[in-house]
Amino acid sequence: MRTDDLIDALSVGLEPTRPARLMPGLLVAAGVTAVAAVVLILGVRPDLSQGLATAAPWLKLLYTLSLAAAA
């Protein structure tokens, strides 16, 4: 059997499927659960307010957001 014949045989009777629906409530619940798990497992830095006063975390956030936007 040739490859083209195999592809034709496998594709007989296929129907298009509906695209997946984005569920905002589920995304929010997953985000809250992820943040809660990280806080419970790793804890919160005691010097978090001092750390956020420097430029490093904000530059890291900007870098991450720029990568996400480019993707």
C-alpha positions as a LaTeX table, in Angstrom:
\begin{tabular}{lrrr}
\hline
Residue & $x$ (\AA) & $y$ (\AA) & $z$ (\AA) \\
\hline
Met1 & 0.00 & 0.00 & 0.00 \\
Arg2 & 1.31 & 3.41 & $-0.90$ \\
Thr3 & 1.40 & 6.22 & 1.63 \\
Asp4 & $-1.20$ & 8.24 & $-0.24$ \\
Asp5 & $-3.57$ & 5.28 & $-0.25$ \\
Leu6 & $-3.08$ & 4.80 & 3.49 \\
Ile7 & $-3.81$ & 8.46 & 4.20 \\
Asp8 & $-6.93$ & 8.33 & 2.04 \\
Ala9 & $-8.12$ & 5.17 & 3.81 \\
Leu10 & $-7.57$ & 6.68 & 7.27 \\
Ser11 & $-9.29$ & 9.94 & 6.43 \\
Val12 & $-12.54$ & 8.45 & 5.12 \\
Gly13 & $-15.54$ & 9.57 & 7.17 \\
Leu14 & $-13.73$ & 12.18 & 9.27 \\
Glu15 & $-15.73$ & 15.18 & 10.42 \\
Pro16 & $-14.31$ & 18.46 & 11.75 \\
Thr17 & $-14.47$ & 18.94 & 15.51 \\
Arg18 & $-15.50$ & 22.06 & 17.37 \\
Pro19 & $-12.67$ & 24.09 & 18.87 \\
Ala20 & $-12.19$ & 23.88 & 22.62 \\
Arg21 & $-14.02$ & 26.51 & 24.65 \\
Leu22 & $-12.00$ & 28.71 & 27.00 \\
Met23 & $-13.46$ & 28.61 & 30.51 \\
Pro24 & $-12.41$ & 31.74 & 32.44 \\
Gly25 & $-13.70$ & 30.46 & 35.78 \\
Leu26 & $-11.59$ & 27.34 & 35.51 \\
Leu27 & $-8.51$ & 29.40 & 34.62 \\
Val28 & $-9.00$ & 31.65 & 37.65 \\
Ala29 & $-9.50$ & 28.64 & 39.92 \\
Ala30 & $-6.33$ & 27.02 & 38.57 \\
Gly31 & $-4.34$ & 30.21 & 39.12 \\
Val32 & $-5.59$ & 30.63 & 42.69 \\
Thr33 & $-4.83$ & 26.97 & 43.42 \\
Ala34 & $-1.31$ & 27.29 & 42.00 \\
Val35 & $-0.55$ & 30.40 & 44.07 \\
Ala36 & $-1.96$ & 28.78 & 47.22 \\
Ala37 & 0.12 & 25.64 & 46.64 \\
Val38 & 3.32 & 27.63 & 46.21 \\
Val39 & 2.61 & 29.67 & 49.35 \\
Leu40 & 1.82 & 26.56 & 51.37 \\
Ile41 & 4.79 & 24.54 & 50.12 \\
Leu42 & 7.49 & 27.20 & 49.84 \\
Gly43 & 6.15 & 29.95 & 52.07 \\
Val44 & 6.39 & 33.70 & 51.63 \\
Arg45 & 9.73 & 35.49 & 51.81 \\
Pro46 & 10.01 & 37.45 & 55.06 \\
Asp47 & 11.73 & 40.34 & 53.24 \\
Leu48 & 9.31 & 40.43 & 50.30 \\
Ser49 & 8.57 & 44.16 & 50.59 \\
Gln50 & 12.28 & 44.97 & 50.56 \\
Gly51 & 12.88 & 42.68 & 47.61 \\
Leu52 & 10.14 & 44.33 & 45.58 \\
Ala53 & 11.68 & 47.74 & 46.21 \\
Thr54 & 14.63 & 46.83 & 43.96 \\
Ala55 & 14.56 & 46.77 & 40.17 \\
Ala56 & 15.47 & 43.07 & 39.71 \\
Pro57 & 12.03 & 41.46 & 40.16 \\
Trp58 & 10.36 & 44.09 & 37.99 \\
Leu59 & 12.91 & 43.57 & 35.21 \\
Lys60 & 12.35 & 39.81 & 35.44 \\
Leu61 & 8.60 & 40.38 & 35.17 \\
Leu62 & 9.07 & 42.68 & 32.17 \\
Tyr63 & 11.33 & 40.09 & 30.49 \\
Thr64 & 8.79 & 37.31 & 31.09 \\
Leu65 & 5.89 & 39.40 & 29.78 \\
Ser66 & 7.86 & 40.37 & 26.67 \\
Leu67 & 8.60 & 36.69 & 25.95 \\
Ala68 & 4.92 & 35.83 & 26.41 \\
Ala69 & 3.88 & 38.66 & 24.09 \\
Ala70 & 6.37 & 37.56 & 21.45 \\
Ala71 & 5.12 & 33.98 & 21.64 \\
\hline
\end{tabular}
